[in-house]
Amino acid sequence: MQQYAREPEYLTALADGTLKQLNPFTGTEVWTVPGRGNRPLGLAHPDPRPLDSDAVGATCAFCEDRYDETPPEKSRIVATDHGHETLYGVPAAQMFDTVAEFRRVPNLFEILSYEYWHANYGYTLPVRVAERRRAYLASAQGRAHVLRVIDAKLRAAGRSASQIAALSEEERIDAASGFFGGGHDLIIARRHYVPGATDDSQLAGSGTLSVADHRLFLDATLEAVEGLYDLNRYARYVTVFQNWLKPAGASFDHLHKQLVAIDERGVQNEATLAKLRINPNLFNEVASNYASYRNLMIAENDHALAFAGFGHRYPTIEVFSKSEHSFPWEHTRDERDAMSDLIHAMHAATGADIPSNEEWHYRPLDVEAPMPWRVMLKWRISTLAGFEGATKIYLNTLTPQSLRDRVVERLFALRNQGRVAPDLKIAFEAPCRPNALRYASGR
């Protein structure tokens, strides 16, 4: 007979106010010590600089007046008289004919390059991609664009002007295969600053988008995830993340998501899968149910829920899909929109001045066990130091309860202002039913 094994306590409050946390999936140990959470959050802007109207669309290489500084785009979403339309493979000669609300472009500096996949797996460009590469390079504008971007990449990699000049044009072009068939893409939003911004502190982040525009942002990301799987049969997982502001790892303070195809499931997935095989209801029992019982629920709608996470190195908001579908691109229209609305609301409540990482987690393609789609929003408001390195115990400046209270208070105000989806059920309004996650219902 199998013996009963009780789950450990993931939140333990001590008499002096210290809160010890344990992550139920990774085993990460986190302490919140009284007094350390009283520091101000976010980046200070003591001397914001006025914006030059001519520079608003040209602040960084991701801006709309500088499309030609990124590799050839794979797609863009443009506004039309009838809504929005997705354009694919826009030729270089038409690059500035339309304004993209969101663009999908290859990352100039891939984590896993085309050469990685080619050398290790014999991967070559699929026929349709090779044909697009040929057609793009056949035009004078396209060839000039690719050479210009390749030269910029070589300079950034430390090549001197003389070293670049010593390369033949074909040698430089050969380095551009990743621009067309690589596995590291960006989804770049249109704006660097909010509409009507007057100074450089008024950045446009996920939470400053409208509800409708954030849904477009999520749709573009999901299409790109599925596209990367279709492109490369050796990809075992496409990881999705968003680094907001330089302290969180962003190259530019311009809103964008990153998608990277990798040839492993990743340590996080492997650790979670080991637990899930023992307890198929794991995500309900140690995530949504536990958060509800501890009054950590932040908000809920018909198809998703959000709560203050525990056992994370940084204050973390967790957003879970309730859908029975494990793969996010298989969610229904309503389920996608529900996830988008909650993620958007959490960003809006966080504020654009707090550095953050948005991390997506979902069932890997080669895994049978159902898993819910979930998104972590981590506030990068502290710096890991010697104590953490020496003990592997992490000091988190905010308790999950404090995080919940801050976000809930802000959400009520945002909903009253019409800045987040109106159907959000916040805090005590949320039904918080046990086993709300239906990922395992189709087993």
C-alpha positions as CSV (number, residue, x, y, z in Angstrom):
1,M,0.0,0.0,0.0
2,Q,1.3,3.4,-0.9
3,Q,1.8,5.6,2.2
4,Y,0.2,9.0,2.4
5,A,2.7,11.8,1.8
6,R,1.7,15.3,2.9
7,E,2.8,18.2,0.9
8,P,5.2,20.5,2.8
9,E,4.2,23.9,4.0
10,Y,5.2,26.4,1.4
11,L,4.7,29.5,3.5
12,T,5.9,29.6,7.1
13,A,5.5,32.8,9.2
14,L,7.9,33.2,12.2
15,A,7.2,35.1,15.4
16,D,9.4,38.0,14.4
17,G,7.6,38.5,11.1
18,T,10.1,36.7,8.9
19,L,8.3,34.7,6.2
20,K,10.0,31.6,4.9
21,Q,8.8,30.4,1.4
22,L,9.4,27.2,-0.5
23,N,8.7,26.9,-4.2
24,P,6.6,23.8,-4.8
25,F,8.0,23.1,-8.3
26,T,11.7,24.1,-8.0
27,G,12.4,23.7,-4.3
28,T,13.8,27.3,-4.2
29,E,13.9,28.6,-0.6
30,V,13.1,32.3,-0.1
31,W,13.0,34.4,3.0
32,T,11.3,37.8,3.5
33,V,12.8,39.6,6.4
34,P,10.9,42.5,8.2
35,G,11.9,46.0,7.1
36,R,13.6,45.0,3.8
37,G,10.5,45.6,1.8
38,N,10.1,49.3,2.8
39,R,12.4,50.6,0.1
40,P,10.8,52.4,-2.9
41,L,10.0,50.4,-5.9
42,G,10.8,51.2,-9.5
43,L,13.3,53.4,-11.3
44,A,13.6,57.0,-10.3
45,H,13.5,59.7,-13.0
46,P,15.0,62.7,-11.2
47,D,15.7,64.7,-14.3
48,P,13.6,63.5,-17.3
49,R,14.7,65.0,-20.6
50,P,12.2,66.7,-22.9
51,L,11.5,64.8,-26.1
52,D,12.3,66.1,-29.5
53,S,9.3,65.4,-31.7
54,D,11.5,64.3,-34.6
55,A,13.2,61.7,-32.4
56,V,10.1,60.1,-30.9
57,G,10.1,57.4,-33.6
58,A,13.8,57.0,-33.8
59,T,15.1,56.6,-30.3
60,C,16.4,53.0,-30.7
61,A,16.8,50.4,-33.5
62,F,13.4,49.0,-32.7
63,C,11.6,52.3,-33.4
64,E,9.3,52.8,-36.4
65,D,11.6,55.2,-38.3
66,R,14.5,52.7,-38.1
67,Y,13.0,49.5,-39.6
68,D,16.1,49.1,-41.7
69,E,18.4,48.5,-38.7
70,T,16.8,45.2,-37.9
71,P,17.0,42.0,-40.0
72,P,14.4,41.3,-42.7
73,E,11.1,41.0,-40.9
74,K,8.9,37.9,-41.0
75,S,5.6,39.6,-40.5
76,R,3.9,42.8,-39.3
77,I,0.5,43.7,-38.0
78,V,-0.9,46.9,-39.5
79,A,-4.1,48.9,-38.9
80,T,-6.7,49.1,-41.7
81,D,-10.1,50.6,-42.2
82,H,-11.6,47.2,-41.2
83,G,-9.4,46.4,-38.2
84,H,-6.0,44.8,-38.5
85,E,-4.2,42.8,-41.1
86,T,-1.0,40.7,-40.9
87,L,1.5,41.2,-43.8
88,Y,4.1,38.5,-44.3
89,G,7.6,38.9,-45.7
90,V,7.4,42.6,-46.6
91,P,10.0,43.4,-49.3
92,A,12.7,45.9,-48.5
93,A,11.4,48.3,-51.0
94,Q,8.1,48.4,-49.1
95,M,9.5,48.5,-45.6
96,F,8.3,52.0,-44.8
97,D,5.0,51.9,-46.8
98,T,3.0,50.9,-43.8
99,V,3.3,51.4,-40.0
100,A,3.6,48.2,-38.0
101,E,1.7,48.0,-34.7
102,F,3.8,44.8,-34.1
103,R,6.7,43.3,-36.1
104,R,8.2,39.9,-36.0
105,V,11.9,40.1,-36.8
106,P,14.9,37.8,-36.2
107,N,17.2,38.6,-33.3
108,L,20.4,40.1,-34.6
109,F,22.3,38.1,-31.9
110,E,20.7,34.7,-31.6
111,I,21.1,32.6,-28.5
112,L,21.2,29.5,-30.6
113,S,22.4,30.5,-34.1
114,Y,21.5,29.0,-37.5
115,E,25.1,27.6,-37.4
116,Y,24.3,25.8,-34.2
117,W,21.4,23.9,-35.7
118,H,23.2,23.3,-39.0
119,A,26.4,22.0,-37.4
120,N,24.7,19.8,-34.7
121,Y,21.7,18.5,-36.6
122,G,22.3,19.1,-40.2
123,Y,19.4,21.6,-40.3
124,T,19.1,23.5,-43.6
125,L,16.6,26.2,-44.6
126,P,13.2,24.7,-45.6
127,V,12.5,25.3,-49.3
128,R,10.0,28.1,-48.8
129,V,12.4,29.9,-46.5
130,A,15.3,29.4,-48.9
131,E,13.1,30.8,-51.7
132,R,12.2,33.9,-49.6
133,R,15.9,34.4,-48.9
134,R,16.8,34.2,-52.6
135,A,14.0,36.6,-53.5
136,Y,14.9,39.1,-50.8
137,L,18.6,39.1,-51.8
138,A,17.7,39.3,-55.5
139,S,16.4,42.9,-55.1
140,A,18.9,45.7,-54.9
141,Q,17.2,47.1,-51.8
142,G,17.0,43.8,-50.1
143,R,20.6,42.9,-50.7
144,A,21.8,46.4,-49.5
145,H,19.6,46.0,-46.4
146,V,21.0,42.6,-45.5
147,L,24.6,43.7,-46.0
148,R,24.1,46.8,-43.9
149,V,22.7,44.8,-41.0
150,I,25.3,42.1,-41.3
151,D,28.1,44.8,-41.2
152,A,26.5,46.3,-38.1
153,K,26.5,42.8,-36.5
154,L,30.1,42.2,-37.4
155,R,31.1,45.6,-35.9
156,A,29.2,44.9,-32.7
157,A,31.1,41.5,-32.5
158,G,34.4,43.3,-32.6
159,R,35.4,43.2,-36.2
160,S,37.3,46.2,-37.5
161,A,36.4,48.1,-40.6
162,S,39.4,46.5,-42.4
163,Q,38.4,43.0,-41.4
164,I,34.9,43.5,-42.7
165,A,36.3,45.0,-45.9
166,A,38.5,42.0,-46.4
167,L,35.4,39.7,-46.6
168,S,33.8,39.2,-49.9
169,E,30.1,40.2,-50.4
170,E,29.1,36.5,-50.6
171,E,31.0,35.7,-47.3
172,R,29.0,38.5,-45.6
173,I,25.7,37.3,-47.2
174,D,26.5,33.7,-46.0
175,A,26.3,35.0,-42.4
176,A,22.7,36.1,-43.0
177,S,21.0,32.6,-43.1
178,G,19.8,33.1,-39.5
179,F,18.0,36.2,-40.7
180,F,15.6,34.0,-42.6
181,G,15.6,30.5,-41.0
182,G,16.9,31.2,-37.5
183,G,15.1,30.2,-34.3
184,H,15.3,33.4,-32.2
185,D,12.6,36.0,-33.0
186,L,11.5,39.2,-31.5
187,I,7.9,40.6,-31.4
188,I,8.4,44.4,-31.4
189,A,5.7,46.8,-30.4
190,R,5.4,50.1,-32.4
191,R,5.9,52.7,-29.7
192,H,9.0,53.6,-27.6
193,Y,7.0,56.2,-25.7
194,V,3.3,56.5,-24.8
195,P,1.3,58.6,-27.3
196,G,1.7,62.3,-26.5
197,A,4.8,61.7,-24.3
198,T,6.7,64.9,-23.5
199,D,9.8,63.5,-21.8
200,D,11.9,60.4,-21.9
201,S,10.5,58.9,-18.7
202,Q,7.1,58.1,-20.4
203,L,7.9,54.7,-21.8
204,A,5.3,52.5,-23.5
205,G,5.2,49.2,-21.8
206,S,2.8,46.2,-21.8
207,G,0.5,47.9,-19.3
208,T,0.2,51.1,-21.3
209,L,-1.2,49.2,-24.3
210,S,-4.9,49.1,-24.7
211,V,-6.7,45.9,-23.9
212,A,-7.2,45.3,-27.7
213,D,-3.6,46.0,-28.6
214,H,-2.3,43.7,-25.9
215,R,-4.5,40.9,-27.4
216,L,-2.8,41.6,-30.8
217,F,0.6,41.4,-29.1
218,L,-0.3,38.0,-27.6
219,D,-1.7,36.8,-30.9
220,A,1.5,37.8,-32.8
221,T,3.6,35.9,-30.2
222,L,1.5,32.7,-30.3
223,E,1.7,32.7,-34.1
224,A,5.4,33.0,-33.9
225,V,5.8,30.2,-31.4
226,E,3.9,27.8,-33.6
227,G,5.8,29.1,-36.6
228,L,9.2,28.2,-35.0
229,Y,8.0,24.7,-34.3
230,D,7.0,24.3,-37.9
231,L,10.3,25.8,-39.1
232,N,12.6,23.5,-37.2
233,R,11.7,19.9,-36.4
234,Y,14.7,19.6,-34.1
235,A,13.2,22.2,-31.7
236,R,12.0,20.5,-28.5
237,Y,10.8,23.7,-26.8
238,V,10.2,27.4,-27.8
239,T,10.8,29.5,-24.7
240,V,9.0,32.9,-24.6
241,F,10.1,35.8,-22.4
242,Q,10.0,39.6,-22.1
243,N,12.7,41.7,-20.5
244,W,11.4,45.1,-19.6
245,L,14.0,47.8,-18.9
246,K,17.7,47.4,-18.8
247,P,17.9,46.2,-15.2
248,A,15.8,43.2,-16.3
249,G,18.1,42.4,-19.2
250,A,16.6,44.5,-22.0
251,S,18.9,45.7,-24.8
252,F,16.6,48.6,-25.4
253,D,13.9,50.1,-23.3
254,H,11.4,49.4,-26.1
255,L,8.6,46.8,-25.6
256,H,9.4,43.5,-27.2
257,K,9.0,39.8,-26.6
258,Q,11.7,37.2,-27.4
259,L,11.1,33.6,-28.6
260,V,14.0,31.1,-28.7
261,A,13.8,27.5,-30.1
262,I,16.0,25.2,-28.0
263,D,16.9,21.5,-28.3
264,E,16.0,20.6,-24.7
265,R,13.0,20.9,-22.5
266,G,14.9,22.9,-19.9
267,V,15.7,22.2,-16.3
268,Q,12.5,23.9,-15.1
269,N,10.3,21.7,-17.2
270,E,12.1,18.5,-16.3
271,A,11.8,19.3,-12.5
272,T,8.1,20.0,-12.9
273,L,7.5,16.9,-15.0
274,A,9.0,14.7,-12.4
275,K,6.5,15.9,-9.8
276,L,3.6,15.9,-12.2
277,R,4.1,12.2,-13.0
278,I,3.5,11.5,-9.3
279,N,0.6,13.9,-8.9
280,P,-1.3,14.8,-12.1
281,N,-3.3,17.4,-10.1
282,L,-0.2,19.1,-9.0
283,F,-0.9,22.6,-10.5
284,N,-4.2,22.8,-8.8
285,E,-3.1,21.5,-5.4
286,V,0.2,23.5,-4.9
287,A,-0.5,26.5,-7.1
288,S,-4.1,27.8,-7.6
289,N,-5.7,26.0,-4.7
290,Y,-2.9,26.8,-2.2
291,A,-2.9,30.4,-3.3
292,S,-6.7,30.6,-2.8
293,Y,-6.5,29.1,0.7
294,R,-3.8,31.6,1.6
295,N,-5.8,34.6,0.3
296,L,-3.2,35.3,-2.4
297,M,-5.6,35.5,-5.3
298,I,-5.3,38.7,-7.2
299,A,-7.9,38.5,-10.0
300,E,-9.8,36.0,-12.1
301,N,-11.9,35.9,-15.2
302,D,-13.8,33.2,-17.0
303,H,-10.7,31.5,-18.4
304,A,-7.7,32.6,-16.3
305,L,-6.6,33.5,-12.8
306,A,-3.7,35.4,-11.3
307,F,-2.2,35.2,-7.8
308,A,0.8,36.3,-5.8
309,G,3.4,33.6,-6.2
310,F,5.6,32.2,-3.5
311,G,9.1,30.7,-3.4
312,H,10.5,33.0,-6.2
313,R,13.7,34.9,-6.1
314,Y,11.8,38.1,-7.0
315,P,8.3,39.2,-6.2
316,T,6.3,37.2,-8.8
317,I,2.7,37.4,-10.1
318,E,1.6,34.0,-11.6
319,V,-1.1,34.0,-14.3
320,F,-2.6,30.6,-15.1
321,S,-4.9,29.5,-17.9
322,K,-7.9,27.5,-16.8
323,S,-8.2,25.9,-20.3
324,E,-8.1,22.1,-20.9
325,H,-5.7,22.8,-23.8
326,S,-2.0,22.5,-22.8
327,F,-0.6,24.3,-25.9
328,P,-1.3,28.0,-25.8
329,W,-1.8,28.2,-29.6
330,E,-4.7,25.7,-29.3
331,H,-6.6,27.9,-26.9
332,T,-10.0,29.2,-28.1
333,R,-10.4,32.8,-29.0
334,D,-12.1,33.5,-25.6
335,E,-9.3,31.7,-23.7
336,R,-6.6,33.6,-25.5
337,D,-8.2,36.9,-24.8
338,A,-8.8,36.0,-21.1
339,M,-5.1,35.2,-20.7
340,S,-4.1,38.4,-22.5
341,D,-6.4,40.5,-20.4
342,L,-5.0,39.2,-17.1
343,I,-1.4,39.5,-18.2
344,H,-2.1,43.1,-19.4
345,A,-3.8,44.0,-16.2
346,M,-0.9,42.7,-14.1
347,H,1.5,44.8,-16.2
348,A,-0.7,47.8,-15.8
349,A,-0.9,47.4,-12.1
350,T,2.9,46.8,-11.9
351,G,3.6,50.1,-13.7
352,A,6.1,50.9,-16.5
353,D,8.8,52.1,-14.1
354,I,9.4,48.6,-12.5
355,P,11.9,46.4,-14.3
356,S,10.4,43.0,-14.9
357,N,10.6,39.7,-16.7
358,E,7.6,38.0,-18.2
359,E,8.2,34.2,-18.6
360,W,5.9,31.8,-20.3
361,H,5.7,28.1,-19.3
362,Y,3.6,25.4,-21.1
363,R,3.7,21.8,-22.0
364,P,6.7,20.9,-24.2
365,L,5.9,19.5,-27.6
366,D,7.2,16.0,-26.9
367,V,5.5,15.5,-23.5
368,E,2.3,13.5,-22.9
369,A,1.4,14.8,-19.5
370,P,-1.1,17.7,-19.6
371,M,0.2,21.0,-18.2
372,P,-1.5,24.4,-18.0
373,W,-0.2,27.5,-19.8
374,R,1.1,29.9,-17.2
375,V,3.0,33.2,-17.3
376,M,5.2,34.6,-14.5
377,L,5.7,38.3,-14.1
378,K,8.7,38.9,-12.0
379,W,9.6,42.3,-10.5
380,R,13.3,42.8,-10.7
381,I,13.5,45.2,-7.7
382,S,16.4,43.6,-5.8
383,T,20.0,42.5,-6.6
384,L,21.2,39.0,-5.7
385,A,24.3,39.2,-3.6
386,G,26.8,37.2,-1.5
387,F,24.2,35.9,1.0
388,E,22.2,34.2,-1.8
389,G,25.3,32.8,-3.5
390,A,26.6,31.4,-0.3
391,T,23.4,29.8,1.0
392,K,21.2,29.4,-2.0
393,I,18.5,31.0,0.2
394,Y,17.1,34.1,-1.6
395,L,16.0,37.3,0.1
396,N,12.8,38.6,-1.5
397,T,11.9,42.1,-0.4
398,L,8.1,41.7,-0.6
399,T,5.9,38.9,0.9
400,P,3.3,37.4,-1.4
401,Q,0.7,39.0,0.8
402,S,2.2,42.5,0.4
403,L,2.6,41.9,-3.4
404,R,-1.1,40.9,-3.6
405,D,-2.3,44.0,-1.6
406,R,-0.2,46.4,-3.8
407,V,-1.5,44.9,-7.0
408,V,-5.1,44.6,-5.9
409,E,-5.4,48.2,-4.8
410,R,-4.0,49.4,-8.1
411,L,-6.3,47.0,-10.1
412,F,-9.4,48.5,-8.6
413,A,-8.3,52.0,-9.6
414,L,-7.4,50.9,-13.1
415,R,-10.7,49.1,-13.6
416,N,-12.5,52.3,-12.5
417,Q,-10.5,54.2,-15.1
418,G,-11.4,51.8,-17.9
419,R,-7.7,50.9,-18.4
420,V,-8.0,47.1,-17.9
421,A,-10.7,44.6,-19.0
422,P,-14.0,45.4,-17.3
423,D,-14.8,41.7,-16.6
424,L,-11.9,41.2,-14.1
425,K,-13.0,39.8,-10.8
426,I,-10.6,41.3,-8.3
427,A,-9.6,39.8,-4.9
428,F,-12.7,39.0,-2.9
429,E,-14.8,39.1,-6.1
430,A,-13.0,36.1,-7.6
431,P,-14.9,32.7,-7.1
432,C,-11.6,30.9,-6.2
433,R,-13.2,27.5,-6.8
434,P,-10.9,24.5,-6.0
435,N,-9.4,22.7,-9.0
436,A,-10.2,25.6,-11.3
437,L,-7.4,24.6,-13.7
438,R,-8.9,22.1,-16.2
439,Y,-5.7,21.1,-18.0
440,A,-6.0,17.4,-16.9
441,S,-9.7,17.1,-17.7
442,G,-9.1,15.5,-21.1
443,R,-6.8,12.7,-19.8
